[in-house]
Amino acid sequence: MEMKISDTVRHGDTFSAGLVDKARAFLADGRAMRSRKNLLRVVLALAALAAAGLLASKKLQGPAVEVARAQAGPFQHSIVVSGRVRAPNRIEIGSVITGRVEKVLVEEGARVQAGQPLILLATSELKAALDQGRAVEASAQARVASVRELSLPQSNDAVVQAEAQERFAEDEYRRNSDLRYKGFISEARLQDLERARAVAKSQLQSARTTAKAQERDGVAAREAVLREQEARAARELAEAKLAQTVIRASLPGTVLVREVEPGDIVSPGKRLLTINSTSETRLTSQIDEKNLPYLKIGQEALASSEAFPDRTFKAALYYISPGVDTTRGSVEARFRVPEPPDYLRADMTVSIDIGAERKVRAITVPAEAVRESGGSPAVQVTRDGVVRTMKVEIGIRTVSRCEILSGVAEGEAVVLTRGIDDGARVRVREVSR
């Protein structure tokens, strides 16, 4: 009995010599009293003494705190954000003319290629308009040919005839003027010849004007060419409208929404189909503005969807918004996906891990160990069981760890428990973080 109780009393070195003496006195009293009742009193007294000694020992050592070691090694700073798959060319397909739908050639979910017909409109009226335009154009072309091949040569011949007539009238007038001077003809005869000369000159001038109008730069020729151009434009317009009865895909993609059926009357401005372009897949995300120093155009990122978290794909940062969203304190960032996986869908939620910075060797501590002291970052360390507050210089941060540029050495124990005063004596319990 004495041996066991003595071992209990001497529990480590936590009991003082006075407590040991009292325990021995109780043992002596236990030998004097052999009754069960007295033995029970001794045991209870020893238990009370043991508890009191343990409390006294803990009070001397201080409160228990959790600590972790400052570690040195490679350190990768990543920014992990949530984003969505963004289709840069979500196209709303509509008609530029008013017409009746004859056929819809695609269903929702169908993949289409650039130029592929999607919707057919009625064509009978537009075909008739095209035939009319072609006839008018042919008539205008014939008019141009007529001016160049018929009217112009005729006008030139008329000029030659008018010139000959004018020369004859001029010669006749001169001869008869001499005869009138000699008295061989009357004044009335000479006046008739003068009128004939004037008429011949007028006819020559008219013939020349008409011929000039028929030339390539003449008024009649230009008018004929303008009529031809007008008719050609009318024919091309009719052809364009007829071509618009076939509504085609402008880019390759997937039909997301179909809002038209055969027999519908469509008009400009009405959405008929919505296509998600597959020409390039992009991601968009709102990133906290505090991460702006770490973002650079061209940075590579690794993304994964919430639906397929175990399948990752590469992305590259190509756009950072010049403005900050004041309501959320964030900036919009966009990423290109050079090789998008087949399971990506428009507006799908994705997680984006941006590799911001990497160091070959850095001293880091758990992020929870960094506090503010007088407006500056600080870390509490334990040295010989006493807490010391050290001001530190902070480098890059991650969600879980923080780089220490100065103030803490590799292997030092940093305090994780909050609310410990500087200079306090503590009992440490090291944890792995």
C-alpha positions, 0 to 999 in steps of 0.5 A: 500500500505504501509503495503504490501511494508513494508512486502516486504522490511522486508524479513527475516533478510537479509536487513540492516537497511540502506536499510530499511531507503531508502525503507521508503523514497521511500514510503514517496515520493510515498505518495507525488506523486499520479500519476501512473508513480511515483508509478511505479518508487517506485515499481521498486526501491523497487524490485532493492533494494530487489535483491541487498539485496538478493545478498549481503546476499548470498555473506556473506553466501558463495557458496551452497554445497551438504553434506551427513551425515556419517552413522554407521551400518552394512557394506557389502563389495561386489565385483561385476564382469562380467563373463561367463559360462565356460564348463570345459570339452568341448570335441571334438569327433573324430575317432582314425581310418580311416573309412566310416561313416554309421550312425550319431545317434545324432543331435545338441542340443541332450543330451547324456550320458557317453558311449552312441553311437554317430557315427557308422563306416563301420565294414566289413573289420575289422570283417575279420581282427578279424576272421583272428586274432582269427584263428592265435591265435588258431593255436599258442595255439595249438602249445603251447599245442603240445609242452607241451602235445606231444613233451615234453613226446616224448623227455623224452622217447627219452632220456630214450632210448638214455641212455639205448643205451649208457649204452649198447655201454659202456658195450660192449666196455669194454667186448671187450677191455678185449677180445682184450687184450687176443687176442680173437678179432681183433683191427678193431672190437674193433675200431668199438665198440669204434665208436658205444660207441661215437655215443651212447653218442652223441645221448644221449646228443642230446636227453637231449638237445631236451627234455630240449628245450621242458620243460616249460623254454626251448627254444621251449616252450618259442618260442611257448608261444611268438607266442601265445602272439603275436597272442593274441595281434593281435587278441586284436588289431583287436577287439579294432579297431572293437570296435572303429567303434562305437564312444561313448560319454566319458562324459555326455553332450550336442551336440553343433556342428555336422560336420559329415554326413553318407558316410563321410570318417573320419580319426584321427585328424578330429573333428566330434562332439563337446560336452559340458560336463554337469558334472560340470558347472563353471564360469570364470571372470577377476577381477581387481588386486586391489581386490586381498586382498579381494579374498579367495579360498572358498568364496561364490558368488551369480550369475545371467545371463543377460538374467534372471537377477531376477533368482540368483544361488550360486557359490564358488570361487575355483581358482585364477590365480597366474599371472596378465594379464598385458594388463588389470591389472586383474586376472582370477578367476573361480567359481564352480556352485554346483546347476546350473539352467537349463537355463545356456548355455555355454559362457553365460554372467553372473554377479557375486557378491562376498561377500568379507567382512562384518562388524556389525558396521562401519562408512561410507560416500559416496565414492565421499566424499573421496579425496586425500590431500597431497597423503593421503585420506581426507574428507571435513566436515562442522562445523558452516558453515565453511569447514574443511579438515580432513585426514582420515583412509580408511577401506573397499570400495564399489562402492558407499560407503567407510568405515572411520576408523578414522577422521570423527564421526558418523553424521558429514556432509561431503561435496560432492561438489568438488572444495571447499577451506578449511576454506571457508564459505558455505551454506549447502544443505543436500542430502541422499546418 
